[in-house]
């Protein structure tokens, strides 16, 4: 792995977060432009509600209205009027409307309490009164009975709609007719009404200045810029934090796995990540990964050592097996050549030759049988039939019928176990024969119980063996017999014994004990 891998990981994290930032920024910009261009241009003008006394005094010193004033009045849903000291309207923003043309002192007081009235110097006042196109149409209807554009409806005293010129519209509530929103721009429709007998005549027009929320593009733009500067700073800072907190351990673990692939099982502890051979607290997120890789490293190292050991044992076993097969074959070949010669052998000599050939062939047959049996056990091709057995009684019967029964000493206590007696007899044959073969004294066999297990130990007098040889004694690829010695047996007996014991849920080990070698077999007791 290249050294720049950690920079690549950090760069990817940065790209991801910056990509998120720019997508968010683009979405906000598009929203801004949509809101800006969808806004009514007239909505950018000031409303009557926004005018202050200072604005009035500075702008209306000549007591004249201009086009901007007309837009302000329309957007606010009414009419601006200039009134002199006699209460007469000297100018209006909408002269074609039939709004009042003069006011009494009492009317001005009422308007001051309800609407907007500004004093301009001492002899003039500016008045704003709600008066819309809908009010104008209702005024003409009252005078002439003529209905202009808009939706005309009638309601009864209970507020139920009786008639309408547009069935697609929803009926109005009575309170919506009588009292509207205090802000004209928040109303979708302009509504005017008139009482006629027991019915309420209503006219509805669309409000071209409808804008429920005031939109200040400059303030919105400032907010957008400030927000995204902060967002950009946070994104960069967070990217750096993610890169150092997450990419660095990942890089370490990737290098670790790369070393494992190259069969390098060395454990390293970078100071940036570890303290006292443990991950620092800020990297605890990877604690389970670190622990798993440590276990994997140890298991792979152990497996590598075992594989090398098995390879060595296999080579030694193949060498011994080749010798064991070559030796009898050489004898058989030699005797066959002698019998095939022109020399006239006596009957006694021919009989001896034949016995030797038969003995060597039997040995080779037994060797091949043991090989087949050990591989059948390994691949679970041998079915064991377990049944309840009193172990001490079973071992005593075995020793009594053994050909060297006088050299066997059986002691212990009775324990009930589940065994396949035929297969377990082969275990005893191999273990006991091994003890008799390598010692000239008594072979002691003892049966006892320990917790929920039965312990069968076979001891014979012998020189202590190194621990490594004791562990290899039951390996299939290990032949403890010196192939240069003429000792009977195939060298597979203890390996077969181990496989049979394991299939019956037991264990078998060898150890140095009391001036000899002791083989201990443990099997579960019958429940």
C-alpha positions as CSV (number, residue, x, y, z in Angstrom):
1,X,0.0,0.0,0.0
2,X,1.3,3.4,-0.9
3,X,2.0,6.0,1.7
4,X,-0.4,8.5,0.1
5,X,-3.3,6.2,0.9
6,X,-4.2,8.1,4.1
7,X,-4.1,11.3,2.1
8,X,-6.5,9.7,-0.5
9,X,-8.9,8.6,2.3
10,X,-8.8,12.1,3.8
11,X,-9.3,13.6,0.4
12,X,-12.3,11.5,-0.3
13,X,-13.9,12.4,3.0
14,X,-13.3,16.1,2.1
15,X,-14.8,15.7,-1.3
16,X,-17.9,14.0,0.1
17,X,-18.6,16.8,2.6
18,X,-17.8,19.6,0.1
19,X,-20.0,18.0,-2.4
20,X,-22.8,18.0,0.2
21,X,-22.1,21.7,0.9
22,X,-22.2,22.8,-2.7
23,X,-25.4,20.9,-3.4
24,X,-27.0,22.6,-0.4
25,X,-25.7,26.0,-1.5
26,X,-27.1,25.5,-5.1
27,X,-30.5,24.5,-3.6
28,X,-30.6,27.7,-1.5
29,X,-29.5,29.9,-4.4
30,X,-32.2,28.4,-6.7
31,X,-34.8,29.0,-3.9
32,X,-33.6,32.6,-3.6
33,X,-34.0,33.3,-7.3
34,X,-37.3,31.6,-7.5
35,X,-38.7,33.7,-4.6
36,X,-37.2,36.8,-6.0
37,X,-38.6,36.5,-9.6
38,X,-42.0,35.2,-8.4
39,X,-42.5,38.2,-6.2
40,X,-44.9,40.9,-7.5
41,X,-42.8,44.0,-8.4
42,X,-45.3,46.2,-6.6
43,X,-44.7,44.3,-3.4
44,X,-41.3,45.9,-3.3
45,X,-42.9,49.3,-2.6
46,X,-43.6,50.5,0.9
47,X,-47.0,49.8,2.5
48,X,-49.0,52.5,4.4
49,X,-48.4,50.5,7.6
50,X,-44.6,51.1,7.1
51,X,-44.8,54.9,6.7
52,X,-43.6,56.9,9.7
53,X,-44.3,60.6,10.6
54,X,-40.8,61.5,9.5
55,X,-41.5,60.0,6.1
56,X,-44.8,61.9,5.8
57,X,-43.3,65.3,6.8
58,X,-40.4,64.9,4.4
59,X,-42.3,63.7,1.4
60,X,-45.7,65.6,1.4
61,X,-44.6,69.1,2.0
62,X,-46.2,70.1,-1.4
63,X,-49.5,68.4,-0.5
64,X,-49.3,66.4,-3.8
65,X,-49.6,62.7,-4.6
66,X,-47.5,60.9,-7.3
67,X,-47.6,57.4,-8.9
68,X,-45.6,55.8,-6.0
69,X,-48.3,57.1,-3.6
70,X,-51.0,55.5,-5.7
71,X,-49.1,52.1,-5.6
72,X,-48.7,52.4,-1.9
73,X,-52.4,53.0,-1.4
74,X,-53.5,50.2,-3.8
75,X,-51.1,47.7,-2.1
76,X,-52.5,48.7,1.3
77,X,-56.1,48.3,0.0
78,X,-57.4,51.8,0.2
79,X,-57.2,55.4,-0.8
80,X,-54.9,58.2,0.4
81,X,-56.6,61.6,0.7
82,X,-55.2,65.1,1.5
83,X,-57.6,67.1,3.7
84,X,-57.4,70.8,4.4
85,X,-58.4,72.6,7.6
86,X,-62.1,72.7,6.5
87,X,-62.4,69.0,6.1
88,X,-62.5,69.1,2.3
89,X,-60.5,66.5,0.2
90,X,-58.1,68.6,-1.9
91,X,-56.4,65.6,-3.5
92,X,-56.8,61.8,-3.7
93,X,-54.7,58.9,-5.2
94,X,-57.9,57.4,-6.9
95,X,-60.1,60.3,-8.1
96,X,-62.3,57.9,-10.0
97,X,-63.4,56.1,-6.8
98,X,-66.6,57.4,-5.1
99,X,-64.8,57.9,-1.8
100,X,-66.0,60.7,0.6
101,X,-65.1,64.2,-0.6
102,X,-65.3,65.9,2.8
103,X,-65.2,65.0,6.5
104,X,-66.5,66.6,9.7
105,X,-64.4,67.0,12.8
106,X,-66.1,64.0,14.4
107,X,-65.5,61.8,11.4
108,X,-61.8,62.6,11.4
109,X,-61.7,61.7,15.1
110,X,-63.3,58.3,14.4
111,X,-60.9,57.7,11.4
112,X,-57.9,58.6,13.7
113,X,-59.0,55.9,16.1
114,X,-59.7,53.3,13.4
115,X,-57.5,54.1,10.5
116,X,-54.3,56.0,9.7
117,X,-54.3,59.9,9.9
118,X,-51.2,62.0,9.7
119,X,-50.9,65.7,10.5
120,X,-49.1,67.7,7.8
121,X,-48.2,71.1,9.2
122,X,-51.3,72.7,11.0
123,X,-53.8,73.1,8.2
124,X,-53.6,69.8,6.4
125,X,-54.1,66.1,7.2
126,X,-53.4,63.0,5.2
127,X,-56.0,60.2,5.6
128,X,-55.9,56.6,4.6
129,X,-59.3,54.9,4.3
130,X,-59.9,51.3,3.2
131,X,-61.6,51.5,-0.2
132,X,-60.9,48.9,-2.9
133,X,-62.1,48.1,-6.4
134,X,-64.7,45.7,-4.8
135,X,-66.1,48.6,-2.7
136,X,-66.3,50.7,-5.9
137,X,-68.3,47.9,-7.7
138,X,-70.6,47.5,-4.8
139,X,-71.2,51.3,-4.8
140,X,-72.1,51.2,-8.5
141,X,-74.4,48.2,-7.9
142,X,-76.2,50.1,-5.1
143,X,-76.7,53.1,-7.5
144,X,-77.5,51.4,-10.8
145,X,-78.0,47.7,-10.0
146,X,-75.3,46.8,-12.5
147,X,-72.9,44.0,-11.7
148,X,-69.4,44.3,-13.1
149,X,-66.5,41.8,-13.1
150,X,-65.9,39.4,-10.1
151,X,-67.9,36.8,-8.3
152,X,-71.3,37.9,-6.9
153,X,-72.9,35.9,-4.1
154,X,-75.8,36.2,-1.7
155,X,-75.8,34.9,1.9
156,X,-78.7,34.5,4.4
157,X,-78.6,35.7,8.0
158,X,-77.1,32.4,9.1
159,X,-74.2,32.8,6.8
160,X,-75.2,30.1,4.3
161,X,-74.5,30.9,0.6
162,X,-77.7,31.1,-1.5
163,X,-76.4,32.0,-4.9
164,X,-73.1,32.5,-6.7
165,X,-71.9,33.3,-10.2
166,X,-69.0,30.9,-9.9
167,X,-69.8,27.5,-8.4
168,X,-66.1,26.6,-8.3
169,X,-65.4,29.0,-5.5
170,X,-65.7,28.0,-1.8
171,X,-68.4,29.7,0.3
172,X,-67.1,32.5,2.6
173,X,-67.5,32.4,6.3
174,X,-69.6,35.2,7.8
175,X,-66.6,36.5,9.8
176,X,-64.4,36.5,6.7
177,X,-67.0,38.8,5.0
178,X,-67.5,41.3,7.8
179,X,-63.8,41.4,9.1
180,X,-60.8,40.7,7.0
181,X,-57.1,40.6,7.7
182,X,-55.5,43.7,9.3
183,X,-53.0,43.5,6.4
184,X,-54.4,43.9,3.0
185,X,-51.5,41.9,1.3
186,X,-52.4,38.8,3.4
187,X,-55.9,38.5,1.8
188,X,-56.2,36.4,-1.3
189,X,-59.5,38.2,-2.3
190,X,-61.0,41.6,-2.1
191,X,-64.4,41.4,-0.6
192,X,-67.2,44.0,-0.3
193,X,-70.7,43.5,1.0
194,X,-74.1,45.3,1.3
195,X,-77.2,44.4,3.3
196,X,-80.3,44.1,1.2
197,X,-83.5,43.0,3.0
198,X,-82.6,39.8,4.8
199,X,-79.8,38.9,2.5
200,X,-76.1,39.9,2.3
201,X,-74.9,40.8,-1.2
202,X,-71.2,40.0,-1.6
203,X,-68.7,40.7,-4.4
204,X,-65.3,38.9,-4.6
205,X,-62.3,40.1,-6.6
206,X,-58.8,38.6,-6.8
207,X,-56.2,40.6,-4.8
208,X,-53.4,41.4,-7.3
209,X,-51.2,42.5,-4.4
210,X,-51.5,39.3,-2.4
211,X,-48.3,38.6,-0.5
212,X,-48.8,36.8,2.8
213,X,-45.2,37.2,3.9
214,X,-43.0,40.2,3.4
215,X,-39.8,39.4,1.4
216,X,-36.7,41.4,2.0
217,X,-34.2,40.2,-0.7
218,X,-31.2,42.0,0.8
219,X,-31.8,40.5,4.3
220,X,-32.4,37.1,2.8
221,X,-29.1,37.4,0.7
222,X,-27.1,38.4,3.8
223,X,-28.6,35.5,5.7
224,X,-27.7,33.1,2.9
225,X,-24.1,34.3,2.7
226,X,-23.6,34.2,6.4
227,X,-25.1,30.8,6.8
228,X,-23.1,29.3,4.0
229,X,-19.8,30.8,5.2
230,X,-20.5,29.1,8.5
231,X,-21.5,25.9,6.8
232,X,-18.4,25.9,4.7
233,X,-16.2,26.4,7.7
234,X,-18.0,23.6,9.6
235,X,-17.8,21.3,6.5
236,X,-14.0,21.8,6.2
237,X,-13.4,21.4,9.9
238,X,-15.6,18.3,10.1
239,X,-13.8,16.8,7.1
240,X,-10.5,17.3,8.7
241,X,-11.8,15.7,12.0
242,X,-13.3,12.8,10.1
243,X,-10.1,12.3,8.2
244,X,-7.9,12.2,11.3
245,X,-10.3,10.2,13.5
246,X,-11.4,7.6,10.9
247,X,-8.9,7.5,8.1
248,X,-5.8,7.0,10.2
249,X,-7.0,3.9,12.0
250,X,-8.4,2.5,8.7
251,X,-5.0,3.0,7.1
252,X,-3.3,1.2,10.0
253,X,-5.7,-1.7,9.7
254,X,-5.3,-1.9,5.9
255,X,-1.5,-2.1,6.3
256,X,-2.0,-4.7,9.0
257,X,-4.1,-6.9,6.6
258,X,-1.5,-6.4,3.9
259,X,1.2,-7.7,6.2
260,X,-1.0,-10.7,7.0
261,X,-1.4,-11.5,3.3
262,X,2.4,-11.6,3.1
263,X,2.6,-13.9,6.1
264,X,4.1,-11.2,8.3
265,X,2.5,-11.7,11.8
266,X,4.4,-8.9,13.6
267,X,2.2,-6.8,15.8
268,X,2.9,-3.0,15.6
269,X,1.6,-0.2,17.9
270,X,1.9,3.3,16.3
271,X,2.1,5.9,19.0
272,X,-0.6,8.1,17.3
273,X,-3.1,5.3,17.7
274,X,-2.0,3.2,20.8
275,X,-1.1,3.8,24.3
276,X,0.3,0.9,26.3
277,X,-0.5,-1.5,23.4
278,X,-4.2,-0.4,23.5
279,X,-6.1,1.8,21.2
280,X,-6.5,5.4,22.5
281,X,-9.9,6.3,23.9
282,X,-10.8,8.5,20.9
283,X,-10.4,5.5,18.6
284,X,-12.5,3.2,20.7
285,X,-14.9,2.9,17.7
286,X,-12.4,0.5,16.2
287,X,-11.7,-1.5,19.4
288,X,-13.6,-4.6,18.1
289,X,-11.7,-4.4,14.8
290,X,-8.4,-4.2,16.5
291,X,-9.2,-7.1,18.8
292,X,-10.4,-9.2,15.9
293,X,-7.3,-8.5,13.9
294,X,-5.1,-9.5,16.9
295,X,-7.0,-12.8,17.3
296,X,-6.7,-13.4,13.5
297,X,-3.0,-12.7,13.6
298,X,-2.4,-15.1,16.4
299,X,-4.5,-17.8,14.8
300,X,-2.8,-17.4,11.5
301,X,0.6,-17.5,13.1
302,X,-0.4,-20.7,15.0
303,X,-1.8,-22.2,11.9
304,X,1.4,-21.4,10.0
305,X,3.5,-23.0,12.7
306,X,1.2,-26.1,12.7
307,X,1.3,-26.3,8.9
308,X,5.1,-26.2,8.9
309,X,5.1,-28.9,11.6
310,X,2.6,-31.1,9.8
311,X,4.6,-30.7,6.6
312,X,7.7,-31.9,8.4
313,X,5.8,-34.8,10.0
314,X,4.3,-35.7,6.6
315,X,7.8,-35.8,5.1
316,X,9.1,-38.0,7.9
317,X,6.1,-40.3,7.7
318,X,6.3,-40.7,4.0
319,X,10.0,-41.5,4.4
320,X,9.2,-44.1,7.1
321,X,6.3,-45.5,5.1
322,X,8.5,-45.9,2.0
323,X,11.0,-47.7,4.1
324,X,8.4,-49.9,5.7
325,X,7.1,-50.9,2.3
326,X,10.4,-51.2,0.6
327,X,11.9,-53.5,3.2
328,X,9.4,-56.3,2.9
329,X,9.1,-55.9,-0.8
330,X,12.9,-56.2,-1.1
331,X,12.7,-59.4,0.9
332,X,9.8,-60.8,-1.1
333,X,11.6,-59.9,-4.4
334,X,14.9,-61.6,-3.2
335,X,13.2,-64.8,-2.2
336,X,11.2,-64.8,-5.5
337,X,14.4,-64.5,-7.5
338,X,16.0,-67.3,-5.5
339,X,13.0,-69.6,-6.1
340,X,13.0,-68.8,-9.8
341,X,16.7,-69.7,-10.2
342,X,18.0,-73.1,-11.6
343,X,19.2,-74.1,-8.2
344,X,17.3,-77.0,-6.6
345,X,16.2,-75.9,-3.2
346,X,15.2,-78.4,-0.6
347,X,11.6,-78.6,0.6
348,X,12.5,-77.2,4.0
349,X,14.2,-74.2,2.3
350,X,11.2,-73.6,0.0
351,X,8.8,-73.7,3.0
352,X,10.9,-71.2,4.9
353,X,11.0,-68.9,1.8
354,X,7.2,-69.1,1.5
355,X,6.7,-68.4,5.2
356,X,8.9,-65.3,4.9
357,X,7.0,-64.1,1.8
358,X,3.7,-64.7,3.5
359,X,4.8,-62.8,6.7
360,X,6.0,-59.8,4.7
361,X,2.8,-59.8,2.6
362,X,0.6,-59.9,5.8
363,X,2.6,-57.0,7.2
364,X,2.0,-54.9,4.0
365,X,-1.7,-55.9,4.0
366,X,-2.0,-54.8,7.7
367,X,-0.2,-51.5,6.9
368,X,-2.6,-50.7,4.0
369,X,-5.6,-51.7,6.2
370,X,-4.5,-49.3,8.9
371,X,-4.1,-46.5,6.3
372,X,-7.6,-47.1,4.9
373,X,-9.1,-47.2,8.4
374,X,-7.4,-44.0,9.6
375,X,-8.7,-42.1,6.5
376,X,-12.1,-43.6,6.9
377,X,-12.2,-42.4,10.6
378,X,-11.0,-38.9,9.5
379,X,-13.8,-38.6,7.0
380,X,-16.5,-40.0,9.3
381,X,-17.0,-43.1,7.1
382,X,-16.9,-45.4,10.1
383,X,-20.2,-45.6,12.2
384,X,-19.7,-46.3,15.9
385,X,-22.5,-48.1,17.8
386,X,-22.3,-46.9,21.4
387,X,-24.0,-48.9,24.3
388,X,-23.7,-48.7,28.1
389,X,-20.6,-50.4,29.4
390,X,-19.1,-50.9,32.8
391,X,-15.6,-49.8,32.0
392,X,-13.7,-51.6,34.8
393,X,-15.4,-54.9,34.0
394,X,-14.8,-54.4,30.3
395,X,-11.0,-53.7,30.7
396,X,-10.7,-56.7,33.1
397,X,-12.3,-59.1,30.6
398,X,-9.9,-57.7,27.9
399,X,-6.8,-58.2,30.0
400,X,-7.8,-61.8,30.9
401,X,-8.0,-62.9,27.3
402,X,-4.9,-61.0,26.3
403,X,-2.0,-63.1,25.1
404,X,0.3,-61.4,27.7
405,X,-2.3,-61.2,30.5
406,X,0.4,-61.9,33.1
407,X,2.0,-58.5,32.4
408,X,-1.3,-56.5,32.8
409,X,-2.3,-55.1,36.1
410,X,-5.9,-53.7,36.2
411,X,-7.2,-51.7,39.2
412,X,-9.8,-49.0,39.9
413,X,-13.5,-48.3,40.4
414,X,-16.5,-49.2,38.3
415,X,-17.7,-46.5,36.0
416,X,-20.6,-46.7,33.5
417,X,-19.9,-45.2,30.0
418,X,-21.2,-45.3,26.5
419,X,-18.8,-47.1,24.1
420,X,-18.6,-49.0,20.9
421,X,-16.9,-52.0,22.4
422,X,-15.5,-53.3,19.1
423,X,-13.8,-50.0,18.2
424,X,-12.6,-49.4,21.7
425,X,-11.0,-52.8,21.8
426,X,-8.9,-51.6,19.0
427,X,-7.9,-48.6,21.1
428,X,-6.8,-50.9,23.9
429,X,-5.0,-53.2,21.5
430,X,-3.0,-50.3,20.1
431,X,-2.2,-48.5,23.4
432,X,-1.6,-51.7,25.5
433,X,0.5,-53.3,22.7
434,X,2.5,-50.1,22.5
435,X,3.2,-50.3,26.3
436,X,4.2,-53.9,26.2
437,X,6.3,-53.4,23.1
438,X,8.5,-50.7,24.6
439,X,8.9,-52.1,28.1
440,X,9.7,-55.4,29.7
441,X,7.9,-54.9,33.0
442,X,4.3,-54.7,34.1
443,X,1.8,-52.5,32.3
444,X,-0.6,-50.9,34.9
445,X,-4.2,-50.0,33.9
446,X,-6.3,-48.0,36.2
447,X,-10.0,-46.9,35.9
448,X,-11.4,-44.0,38.0
449,X,-14.0,-41.3,37.9
450,X,-13.5,-37.6,38.0
451,X,-16.5,-35.3,38.0
452,X,-18.7,-36.5,35.1
453,X,-15.8,-38.3,33.2
454,X,-14.3,-41.7,33.3
455,X,-10.4,-41.8,33.3
456,X,-8.6,-44.8,31.9
457,X,-4.8,-44.6,32.3
458,X,-2.2,-47.1,30.9
459,X,1.3,-46.8,32.4
460,X,4.5,-48.6,31.3
461,X,8.0,-48.2,32.5
462,X,10.2,-46.2,30.1
463,X,12.7,-43.3,29.8
464,X,11.1,-39.8,29.8
465,X,10.4,-38.3,26.4
466,X,10.6,-34.7,25.4
467,X,7.4,-32.8,25.4
468,X,7.4,-32.3,21.7
469,X,7.6,-36.1,21.1
470,X,4.7,-36.7,23.6
471,X,2.5,-34.2,21.6
472,X,3.5,-35.9,18.2
473,X,2.9,-39.4,19.4
474,X,-0.8,-39.5,18.2
475,X,-0.2,-37.6,14.9
476,X,-1.0,-39.6,11.8
477,X,2.1,-38.2,10.0
478,X,4.4,-39.2,12.9
479,X,6.1,-42.5,13.3
480,X,7.9,-42.8,16.6
481,X,9.4,-46.2,15.8
482,X,12.9,-46.2,14.5
483,X,12.5,-47.6,11.1
484,X,16.0,-49.2,11.3
485,X,14.7,-51.5,14.1
486,X,12.7,-54.6,13.3
487,X,9.7,-53.8,15.6
488,X,6.4,-55.2,14.6
489,X,3.5,-52.8,13.8
490,X,2.5,-50.3,11.2
491,X,3.2,-47.1,13.2
492,X,-0.4,-46.0,12.8
493,X,-1.9,-47.6,15.9
494,X,-1.9,-44.6,18.3
495,X,-3.2,-42.3,15.5
496,X,-6.1,-44.6,15.0
497,X,-6.7,-44.8,18.8
498,X,-6.8,-41.0,19.0
499,X,-9.4,-40.8,16.1
500,X,-11.7,-43.5,17.7
501,X,-11.5,-41.8,21.1
502,X,-12.4,-38.4,19.6
503,X,-15.4,-39.9,17.8
504,X,-16.7,-41.1,21.1
505,X,-16.4,-37.6,22.5
506,X,-13.3,-38.3,24.5
507,X,-9.6,-37.2,24.7
508,X,-6.3,-39.1,24.8
509,X,-2.9,-37.6,25.8
510,X,0.5,-38.9,26.7
511,X,2.7,-37.7,29.6
512,X,5.8,-38.5,31.6
513,X,4.8,-40.0,35.0
514,X,6.5,-41.9,37.8
515,X,9.5,-43.2,35.9
516,X,7.5,-44.1,32.8
517,X,5.1,-43.1,30.1
518,X,1.3,-42.8,30.9
519,X,-1.4,-42.6,28.3
520,X,-4.6,-41.1,29.7
521,X,-8.0,-41.6,28.0
522,X,-11.0,-39.6,29.1
523,X,-14.5,-40.4,28.1
524,X,-17.9,-39.0,29.3
525,X,-19.8,-41.0,31.8
526,X,-23.3,-42.3,31.0
527,X,-25.9,-39.8,32.0
